[in-house]
């Protein structure tokens, strides 16, 4: 069945690409295609196409059938003879199809819905065996070191602390005595082996984002080059966390999840990952108010 222009126009490049693939290198097929769409008549018989192309009627029938089977023309009858009807989309794009049939490499460079315009990055899709992926998502309530948080049902305004102050309180809760200063190229803002999960100490790597970051946190806002999550995942740890005093976009969790799942697969070991947004950050501050200098712990 011939397809209307309105159905094809939203995928114009894909349909032209399809036509170019069907025409291939066959000179006879291209000639038949061109003859069907040349002139004013909506339908041409096999005999008429044979006369227009200079090829035998059988050759025309063979190649026209390929075109019809691929949706480039509609097979019908005219005066009791096999004939072929134009498709409105390909009628409008006949010359474009033929031009790209001579230079398919130029068409391959054009973006489509399935092949978006390149931004300089190469997207690689990898299928991992689920048996080897042992990466578990966790929330702040799953972390033994922060057990007091579980009884905090906080509904007030989110607590806003500077990144340095939040990190300092976080380190105190873990029992860390070290000094953790920020610098532009660090992989993580805090690395510790004192985090407790399931009754066992786990090495953790944490990225903190303070109120200096405005609006919803996205991967693009993490690091000068938007690569902070990638650098975090490179740390030699078992637990990977991203903390922000506001709302965290799901894309942050998705990127972290994919990287840690891949790392778990490659290293064939159990890893954990999660985010601590403004709500959970406020619960942590309230639960450990003394460590954060907020008075008596509730």
C-alpha positions as CSV (number, residue, x, y, z in Angstrom):
1,X,0.0,0.0,0.0
2,X,1.3,3.4,-0.9
3,X,2.0,5.5,2.2
4,X,1.0,9.2,2.5
5,X,3.6,11.9,2.7
6,X,2.3,12.9,6.2
7,X,3.2,9.5,7.5
8,X,6.7,9.5,6.1
9,X,7.7,13.2,6.5
10,X,8.6,12.9,10.2
11,X,11.2,10.3,9.3
12,X,12.3,11.8,6.0
13,X,16.0,10.8,6.1
14,X,15.2,7.3,7.3
15,X,12.8,6.7,4.4
16,X,15.3,8.1,1.9
17,X,18.0,5.9,3.4
18,X,15.7,2.9,3.0
19,X,15.1,3.7,-0.7
20,X,18.8,4.1,-1.3
21,X,19.5,0.7,0.3
22,X,16.8,-0.9,-1.9
23,X,18.1,0.6,-5.1
24,X,21.6,-0.5,-4.3
25,X,24.0,-0.7,-7.2
26,X,21.4,-2.1,-9.7
27,X,21.2,0.2,-12.8
28,X,18.0,-1.6,-13.9
29,X,16.3,-1.0,-10.6
30,X,17.3,2.6,-10.5
31,X,16.0,3.1,-14.1
32,X,12.7,1.5,-13.3
33,X,12.3,3.6,-10.1
34,X,13.1,6.8,-12.1
35,X,10.7,5.8,-14.9
36,X,7.8,5.1,-12.4
37,X,8.2,8.6,-11.0
38,X,8.9,10.5,-14.2
39,X,6.1,12.2,-16.1
40,X,2.6,13.1,-14.9
41,X,0.7,9.8,-15.0
42,X,0.2,8.3,-11.5
43,X,0.5,4.7,-12.9
44,X,2.7,3.0,-15.5
45,X,2.4,-0.5,-16.9
46,X,5.3,-2.9,-17.2
47,X,5.2,-2.5,-20.9
48,X,5.4,1.3,-20.6
49,X,8.3,1.0,-18.2
50,X,10.1,-1.3,-20.5
51,X,9.8,1.2,-23.3
52,X,10.9,4.1,-21.1
53,X,14.0,2.3,-19.7
54,X,15.1,0.2,-22.7
55,X,15.1,-3.0,-20.7
56,X,13.0,-6.1,-21.3
57,X,9.5,-6.4,-19.8
58,X,10.7,-9.3,-17.7
59,X,13.6,-7.3,-16.3
60,X,11.2,-4.5,-15.4
61,X,8.8,-7.0,-13.7
62,X,11.6,-8.4,-11.6
63,X,13.0,-5.1,-10.5
64,X,9.6,-3.4,-10.0
65,X,8.6,-6.3,-7.7
66,X,11.6,-5.6,-5.5
67,X,10.5,-1.9,-5.4
68,X,6.9,-2.9,-4.5
69,X,7.9,-5.4,-1.9
70,X,10.0,-2.7,-0.2
71,X,7.2,-0.1,-0.3
72,X,8.8,2.2,-2.8
73,X,5.9,1.8,-5.3
74,X,2.5,0.2,-5.2
75,X,1.8,-2.8,-7.5
76,X,-1.6,-2.5,-9.2
77,X,-3.2,-3.1,-12.6
78,X,-3.9,-0.9,-15.6
79,X,-5.9,-2.0,-18.6
80,X,-5.6,-5.6,-17.4
81,X,-1.8,-5.4,-17.2
82,X,0.5,-5.4,-14.2
83,X,1.3,-1.7,-13.4
84,X,3.0,0.3,-10.7
85,X,1.7,3.4,-8.9
86,X,3.6,6.3,-7.4
87,X,4.1,6.9,-3.7
88,X,3.6,10.5,-2.9
89,X,6.6,10.7,-0.6
90,X,9.0,9.2,-3.2
91,X,7.5,11.2,-5.9
92,X,8.5,14.4,-4.0
93,X,11.9,13.0,-3.2
94,X,12.8,11.1,-6.4
95,X,15.8,13.2,-7.3
96,X,17.1,13.2,-3.7
97,X,16.9,9.4,-3.6
98,X,18.7,9.0,-6.9
99,X,21.4,11.5,-5.9
100,X,22.2,9.7,-2.7
101,X,22.0,6.4,-4.4
102,X,25.1,7.6,-6.3
103,X,26.8,8.8,-3.0
104,X,25.4,6.7,-0.1
105,X,28.3,7.8,2.2
106,X,26.9,11.4,2.2
107,X,23.6,10.1,3.4
108,X,25.2,8.1,6.1
109,X,26.6,11.3,7.6
110,X,23.2,12.9,8.0
111,X,21.6,12.6,11.5
112,X,18.4,10.6,12.0
113,X,16.2,9.7,15.0
114,X,18.1,6.5,15.3
115,X,21.4,8.2,14.6
116,X,21.4,11.6,16.3
117,X,23.9,14.3,15.4
118,X,27.3,13.6,16.9
119,X,28.5,15.9,19.7
120,X,32.0,14.5,19.5
121,X,31.2,11.7,21.9
122,X,30.9,8.1,20.9
123,X,28.0,6.2,22.5
124,X,28.7,2.5,23.2
125,X,26.0,0.1,24.4
126,X,27.3,-2.9,26.3
127,X,25.2,-5.9,27.4
128,X,26.4,-7.3,30.7
129,X,25.7,-10.7,32.2
130,X,23.3,-10.2,35.2
131,X,25.1,-13.0,37.0
132,X,28.3,-11.0,37.2
133,X,26.7,-7.7,38.0
134,X,26.5,-7.3,41.8
135,X,25.8,-3.6,42.3
136,X,23.2,-2.7,44.9
137,X,21.3,0.6,45.1
138,X,21.1,1.9,48.7
139,X,19.5,4.8,50.5
140,X,20.7,6.6,53.6
141,X,18.5,4.4,55.7
142,X,20.4,1.3,54.5
143,X,23.7,2.6,55.9
144,X,24.6,1.3,59.4
145,X,26.8,4.3,60.2
146,X,23.7,6.6,59.9
147,X,21.2,4.4,61.8
148,X,19.8,7.3,63.8
149,X,18.4,8.7,60.5
150,X,15.8,6.0,60.4
151,X,13.7,7.6,63.2
152,X,13.8,11.1,61.6
153,X,10.6,11.9,59.6
154,X,11.7,15.4,58.5
155,X,9.1,17.6,56.8
156,X,10.5,21.1,57.4
157,X,12.5,23.3,55.0
158,X,15.7,21.5,53.8
159,X,18.8,22.4,55.8
160,X,21.4,24.3,53.8
161,X,25.0,23.9,54.8
162,X,28.1,24.8,52.9
163,X,29.8,21.9,51.2
164,X,32.8,22.1,53.6
165,X,30.6,22.1,56.7
166,X,28.4,19.2,55.5
167,X,31.5,17.2,54.6
168,X,33.1,17.9,58.0
169,X,30.0,16.7,59.9
170,X,29.8,13.7,57.6
171,X,33.4,12.8,58.5
172,X,32.7,13.2,62.2
173,X,29.8,10.8,62.1
174,X,32.1,8.2,60.5
175,X,34.8,8.9,63.0
176,X,37.3,10.2,60.4
177,X,40.1,12.3,61.9
178,X,41.8,13.2,58.6
179,X,41.7,16.5,56.7
180,X,39.8,16.5,53.4
181,X,40.4,19.6,51.3
182,X,38.9,20.2,47.9
183,X,41.0,20.6,44.8
184,X,39.9,20.6,41.2
185,X,41.1,17.2,40.1
186,X,40.1,15.0,43.0
187,X,38.2,11.8,42.2
188,X,36.1,12.1,45.4
189,X,35.6,14.7,48.1
190,X,35.8,12.2,50.9
191,X,37.2,8.7,50.9
192,X,36.8,6.5,54.0
193,X,37.0,2.9,55.1
194,X,34.8,3.5,58.2
195,X,31.4,3.3,56.5
196,X,29.3,0.5,57.9
197,X,26.9,-1.6,55.7
198,X,25.4,-4.9,56.8
199,X,27.6,-4.8,60.0
200,X,30.8,-4.6,58.1
201,X,33.2,-1.7,57.3
202,X,33.2,-0.7,53.6
203,X,35.5,1.6,51.7
204,X,33.4,4.5,50.4
205,X,33.9,7.4,48.0
206,X,31.6,10.4,48.2
207,X,31.0,13.4,46.1
208,X,29.5,16.5,47.9
209,X,27.7,19.4,46.2
210,X,26.9,22.4,48.3
211,X,24.3,25.2,48.0
212,X,26.7,27.0,45.6
213,X,25.3,24.7,42.9
214,X,21.9,26.2,42.0
215,X,18.8,24.3,41.0
216,X,18.3,20.6,40.3
217,X,21.6,18.7,40.3
218,X,22.4,17.2,36.9
219,X,25.6,15.4,35.6
220,X,26.5,18.6,33.7
221,X,26.8,20.5,37.0
222,X,29.2,18.0,38.5
223,X,32.7,19.0,37.8
224,X,34.1,21.6,35.4
225,X,33.8,19.2,32.5
226,X,30.7,17.4,33.8
227,X,32.8,14.3,34.6
228,X,32.7,14.2,38.4
229,X,30.6,11.0,38.5
230,X,33.0,9.2,36.1
231,X,35.9,10.3,38.3
232,X,34.1,9.2,41.5
233,X,33.5,5.7,40.0
234,X,37.3,5.4,39.3
235,X,38.0,5.5,43.1
236,X,39.1,2.2,44.6
237,X,36.1,1.8,46.9
238,X,33.1,-0.4,47.5
239,X,30.4,2.2,48.1
240,X,29.8,5.3,45.9
241,X,27.6,8.2,47.1
242,X,26.6,11.6,45.7
243,X,25.3,14.1,48.2
244,X,23.5,17.4,47.4
245,X,21.6,19.8,49.6
246,X,18.8,20.2,47.0
247,X,17.0,18.1,44.4
248,X,19.0,15.5,42.4
249,X,17.9,14.7,38.9
250,X,17.3,11.0,38.1
251,X,20.0,11.3,35.4
252,X,22.6,11.5,38.1
253,X,21.5,8.2,39.7
254,X,21.2,6.6,36.3
255,X,24.8,7.5,35.3
256,X,26.1,6.4,38.7
257,X,24.2,3.2,38.4
258,X,25.5,2.3,35.0
259,X,29.1,3.1,35.9
260,X,29.0,1.1,39.1
261,X,27.2,-1.8,37.5
262,X,30.0,-1.9,34.8
263,X,32.7,-1.7,37.5
264,X,31.0,-4.6,39.4
265,X,31.0,-6.7,36.2
266,X,34.6,-6.0,35.4
267,X,35.9,-6.6,38.9
268,X,33.4,-9.4,39.6
269,X,32.6,-8.2,43.1
270,X,29.8,-6.6,45.2
271,X,29.5,-2.8,45.1
272,X,27.0,-0.3,46.4
273,X,25.8,3.1,45.1
274,X,23.3,5.8,46.0
275,X,22.4,9.4,46.4
276,X,21.6,11.7,49.3
277,X,19.4,14.6,48.3
278,X,18.3,17.6,50.2
279,X,15.6,15.7,52.1
280,X,17.9,13.0,53.3
281,X,20.7,15.5,53.9
282,X,18.4,17.4,56.3
283,X,17.4,14.2,58.1
284,X,21.1,13.4,58.5
285,X,21.8,16.9,60.0
286,X,18.9,16.6,62.4
287,X,19.8,13.0,63.4
288,X,23.4,14.0,64.1
289,X,22.9,17.6,65.1
290,X,25.9,17.5,67.5
291,X,28.3,16.5,64.8
292,X,27.0,19.3,62.7
293,X,27.0,21.9,65.5
294,X,23.2,22.1,65.7
295,X,23.0,21.4,69.4
296,X,21.7,18.3,71.1
297,X,21.0,15.3,68.9
298,X,17.2,14.5,68.9
